[in-house]
Amino acid sequence: MSSVFWHASSMTGARVLAQAGLMKWQAVLPILLLCACDGSPSGSDPTSIGSAEHPAIVAFWDAFHASDYAAIDGVIDGISAARALSPDDPDLEFFSAHAHLWRLAEWARAPERPEASQIAALREAVTGFRRAAQLRPDDARVPCWLGLLELQTGRQFADPELIAQGIANLEYTTAAFPEFGHFCEILAYWDQPRDSADFAKAVEAGWKSIDVCLEAPIDRNDPNVGPYLDQATQQGPRSVCWNGGAAPHNEEGYWLVMGDLFTRAGEAALARRMYNNAKARDSYLGWQFKGLLEDRLQRLDERMAAFTDTDTENDPELLPGNAGCVLCHAR
C-alpha cells in the first residue's frame, strides 16, 4: 500500500489539529461512528480476532461489550502503559486508536468533560490510526477509520487537502475490502445535502454493501433479508456482514443505519423494510437498542417529513451520541 495514505501533509495535519478547539464536534460525532460496526479486530487477516490477549486489550473489550463508557479513562490508561513497554506492538496501537475513537464518538455520554479532552481524543485517534496503519499494513479496515476522521475534520475546516486524503483512504478500503468499505462510504456521505452527489453515493453504497454481503443483487423494491439469513458466516471477509462474537448485534445496528439512510432519502417503504430487517433474528429481542428502532418505525413519517422539508435545522438525529460504537458491539 502506498504510504501516501498514511502520512498526511505535516502542515495540514498540524494545522487542523491545532485549530480543533474551534470545532463543533457534537454535530458530527455520530457520523464517524458506529466504529464502523465491525466484529473483527486483528492481524494480517483483517477478518479474524487474532491473538490480541493482552490484559489491556481484554479490559477494552470488557468495557466495550458492556457499554461501560465510564471505564474509558482507565482503559486508555492501561493501553497507554502497555504501549510504553511495547511501543511497536500492532495490536496495542490498534486498540489505543479505537479507545480514543470510542471516547470521541460517544462524547455525549460525558458532556462535562473539558473541551481539551475532546481535542486530545481526536488527536490521539488520528495519530493512533496512522501509526496502526504502519504496523498493520495488511489491515484494510484501518484506512476507513482514519479516512472518516480526516474527511469530517477536513469538512469542518473546508480543507480540500485533508478531504482528499480522507476520500483516498476510504476508497482504498472499499477497493481492498468491499464488505467493510461500502459501509464506511455510507457513514462518510449520509449526512451530506440530500440533493447532492455525495448523498447519492451513500445510498448507492448502501445497496452495494447489501449485494456484496449476500453475493447477489437484492431486490431493490423489497430488500427482504429473510431468505438470506442462512448465508451467515464467521469466516472470511463476509464475516463482517453478520452478527459475531465481537459485534453480537452487527446486523441489528446495520439495518438501523440503513433505515435511517432511506428515511432521509424520503423512501418510506424501503426505510420500513430496512428497519424490519433488524428484527429478522431472535437476537433482536436481546438488543438493548431495540427501543430506538421501534421508535423510528413508529415515527417514520414524522422523521421523514422533517428530513425532506426545506428546513435543515429541524432534521432528526441520524444516530444518538450515546450509541455510536456500542450499537453493534454491546452485549
C-alpha angles and dihedrals in degrees: 000000000000114000089225088087094058105043115061117195103283089224093052095044094046093046095050096045093044090053095042092103086077093057124112092216096165089076095056106028097096089053091064091054163082075090078258092292095261128160102195124073117176169055133359089316103069093201100056131080091226125189101314094143100138110136090240090055092045088053089053092053093045091055094040096051090045091050085233099161090166088069094057096100092053091046091052092046091052094050091045091053091049092048090053088060095041107027095170098048105127095204094051091049091048094051093043089059091047094049090055091045090053090050090051098042096052098037091134088073090069107027092162091072113113118255090243089065091052092052091046090053091053092048093047093047093051093043091045095052091047090052092044090054090057092049096041103038093161095054103099093186095070094073088057095058092041092045093052091053093047094045095050092045091048091051092051091056099032087240107161094189094057092042090053091049092051091049091049090054092049092048090051092055092047092051095044100037110015094172087065101025099060089058089052088054090055091055091045096055112019093093095053122107110295093234094049131106088237093060089049086056090057092052093048091046088055092056092044092050090056094045096049091048093049093039088228137068111270122221103270091202094055111011097188110172094193098096091052101051093101089065091074113129139175093204131084131356095318091063088086089065096065142052112281144162097279093040106029092174100037093129095047092050092045094053092047089056091048090050090052091048094054093041088058089046089058094244103133099175093048092046091051091050092049092051091047090050086067088066095055095100130055087237087077089075091063096043110116092211098054089107088061091054094045089053090052091052092048093049098035096121092045093049093045092051090053092049094048102043122093095257109089091180092074096051112133120240116273093210130004115248091235096058109046102119103009093058087089103017105049116099 
